[in-house]
């Protein structure tokens, strides 16, 4: 790429980052100026040199190496759309992606990090989220882990190109990273069916685990090495499942009216209670409790027991999480 084209790319990238930050601020995100600086200064395009957008009959590939100037510009502009970007597709299945920036901003804000906090990210993806964390906390306080060596190798290259050097670990995210523990925060960017015990054991008392579970985001406050409790945020969240951990139960939906499945709130409860309630009972709970949203639900962990609950951990509406012992 010539010097003129490179300069044009840098100017456009800077303008697009500024525009993205302003869009997120207008939507009520990025209230912390330190996260605004991170989003404004970390070039997302370095982490998505190739990505795929949905297209009829398959996926459309966009690349920074596209020799067509228009195709190249479409790639750069698309990198700053407030959309998730599929970065690895294998046999038609999504293997890895860069999350929607507004969701990333919401999750990073909910993490409530403070200077000096040590953070473990489960699900490295492109490395972009780890770069934002490293910008805010410093390289030495950030660890990111993924099971796939191709993903971690690629992310490490992206991070180096962007000038960041957090610890990038290849391994089963469900096991955490004991040699880098303890952590003040654990952030998962992949969905789990229950909270891996290693995450709780490796988090400091009063630390926070933020993880996608049952199409929601669970903010879990750790009490000690075997106990934790917290509620779901209002935010919907759909992530690729954690590989290496237990698979989430799949809710059975046969016989349910289509109009019920169109209710995002009901689908959340159906997924949360999969394996514990049949769909008819889940619907009865949902109707009887006033069609509750995510924020009324929570999760408690006490040793081997993990259970979801409505309104109160010891209330009448509680269910064991997938694969967990009944409380």
C-alpha positions, 0 to 999 in steps of 0.5 A: 500500500502506497504512502498516500493510501496509508495516510488516507486509511489512517485519517479515515480510521481516526474519523470512524473511531471518533464517530463510533465513540460519539454514537455510543455516547449518544446511546448512553454508553461509554460514560467513563472517559477512560473507556472513551479514550480506549475506543477512540485510540484502539484501531478495530480494523487491525483486529479484523483484517478479514471478516464476513457479513451475512449474505443470501446463500452464504457469507460475503468476505471483506478484506483489508487486502482487497485490491479494489479501492471501493472494496477496501474502503467498505472493509474499513467502514464496516469495521466500525459499524456497531455490529458483530463481525464474524471472523472465522467461519468453518463449514458454515459454522461461526467459530469466532467473532468480534462482538458488537461495540455497543455490547462490548462497551456495556460489558466493560462498563459493567465490569467496573474495573479500577486502576490496578485490577487484574482481569482474565478474559475467557474467549480471546476472539480477535484480541480487540477486547483484550486491547481495550482492557490493556489500554485501560489497565496496562498489559501486565494486568490483562490475561486472555485465554482461548482453546483454539491455538489458531485464534490465540496466535492470530490475536497475539499478532493483532495485539502486537501490531496494535502495540499491546502485549497482554498475556495470551494463553492457549487452553481450556477457558473453563479451567481459568488460568491458575498461574496468573490468579488471583483476578479481580475480574473475570470477563467471559465473551462466550456463553456458559451453561453454569459457572465453572468452579475454577473461575470462582476459585481464581477470583478474589473475594468481592471480585466480579465475574461477568459471563453470558448465560441463557441469553443474558449477562450474569454479574456474579459477586464472589464471596470466597473460593466456593461461593458467589451470587449475583443478578442478570443485567437487562442486556440481551446477549448471544455468544458462541458457547464456551468450548471445552466446558459442559454443553448447555441444555437445549430447551424443548420448544415443541408444542409452544405457540409461535407468539410465545417464542417471539417474546425475548423475555420468555425465551430467556426463562426457557433457556435458563431453566432448560433441563429443570422445567418443561416448557409448559411449567416455564410458561406458567411461571412466567405468566404467574410472575408477571412476565419478568425481565432478566433483571429479576433473575439471579444465580447463586453458587454454593460449592457444587450447587448452582441455581437460578432464581427469581427475585430472591435466592431462597424464594420459591422460584429457583432451579438448578443450572445445567449439570449442577446439583439441586440446591 
